[in-house]
Amino acid sequence: MIKSLVALMAGLTFSGAVMAAGIVEGKDYQVIDQPMKSEAPANKIEVTEVFWYGCPHCYALEKPLNEWVATLPDDVEFDRMAAPLGKVWEQHAKAFYAAKSLGIEHEMRQDFMDAIHKQGKRLTDEDDIAEFFTHYGVTKEQALKALDSFGVKSQIQQAVAKMRSYQLMGVPDLIVDNHYVVTPDSAGSLENMPKIASALIEKVREERQEAK
C-alpha cells in the first residue's frame, strides 16, 4: 500500500512537471495583476477554490476536486472561499463562514449541497440555515449567533475584496499561489481544472527554486 502511494505521488509530480512546461498563460490560466497578500505560510503553495453552494458546476466539481485534494503533497495548502456575488450567494457565504467558525463545515458540506441540488431547498433564510446546522452538534442559538457574528461579516467583506482584486465574475475558480486563476473555460472542462492547477503548482515550485 505504501509503495503504491509513493508511486502515485511520484507519478503526480512527474505529470505536474510535464504539464507545467506545456500550459500557456492567457489560454490555460490567467495571471492576477494585483494579488492580495496570501494568508498561507511562506513555505506553502496555497490553492483556493472559489465557489458558491448553489452553483451546479461547483456541485459537479466537488467529487473530482476532493479526490485531487486528497493527493496533494505537504507543501500545498488547500482552502475554500465562498463567493458573495449577490443576495442569495451572500446568504450561502454566511452559511459557509459560520459553519467553519463552528467547526462543522467539512461534515455538513455535502449534505448542504445535496439539500440544494437534489432536494430543491433554497437554504437562504437564516432560520432555515440555523435549523440545518442543528443536525451537526450545535444549537440553533449558536448557529444564529455565528451567522450574525462580526467574524463572519468580516470574512464576507474580505471575500468581496478578493473577488474584485481577482476580477472574478463567476465560479468555480481555482486560485494557485494567490497569483494564477484556473476557470472551467480556461481548463476546457471541470474535470481538467485540477490538472491545470497541478501544473501551476509545479510552476510555482520552479519559480521559487529559481528565486533562491
C-alpha positions, 0 to 999 in steps of 0.5 A, a space after each residue: 500500500 505504501 509503495 503504491 502511494 509513493 508511486 502515485 505521488 511520484 507519478 503526480 509530480 512527474 505529470 505536474 512537471 510535464 504539464 507545467 512546461 506545456 500550459 500557456 498563460 492567457 489560454 490555460 490560466 490567467 495571471 492576477 495583476 494585483 494579488 492580495 497578500 496570501 494568508 498561507 505560510 511562506 513555505 506553502 503553495 496555497 490553492 483556493 477554490 472559489 465557489 458558491 453552494 448553489 452553483 451546479 458546476 461547483 456541485 459537479 466539481 466537488 467529487 473530482 476536486 476532493 479526490 485531487 485534494 486528497 493527493 496533494 503533497 505537504 507543501 500545498 495548502 488547500 482552502 475554500 472561499 465562498 463567493 458573495 456575488 449577490 443576495 442569495 450567494 451572500 446568504 450561502 457565504 454566511 452559511 459557509 463562514 459560520 459553519 467553519 467558525 463552528 467547526 462543522 463545515 467539512 461534515 455538513 458540506 455535502 449534505 448542504 449541497 445535496 439539500 440544494 441540488 437534489 432536494 430543491 431547498 433554497 437554504 437562504 433564510 437564516 432560520 432555515 440555515 440555523 435549523 440545518 446546522 442543528 443536525 451537526 452538534 450545535 444549537 440553533 442559538 449558536 448557529 444564529 449567533 455565528 451567522 450574525 457574528 462580526 467574524 463572519 461579516 468580516 470574512 464576507 467583506 474580505 471575500 468581496 475584496 478578493 473577488 474584485 482584486 481577482 476580477 472574478 465574475 463567476 465560479 468555480 475558480 481555482 486560485 494557485 499561489 494567490 497569483 494564477 486563476 484556473 476557470 472551467 473555460 480556461 481548463 476546457 472542462 471541470 474535470 481538467 481544472 485540477 490538472 491545470 492547477 497541478 501544473 501551476 503548482 509545479 510552476 510555482 515550485 520552479 519559480 521559487 527554486 529559481 528565486 533562491 
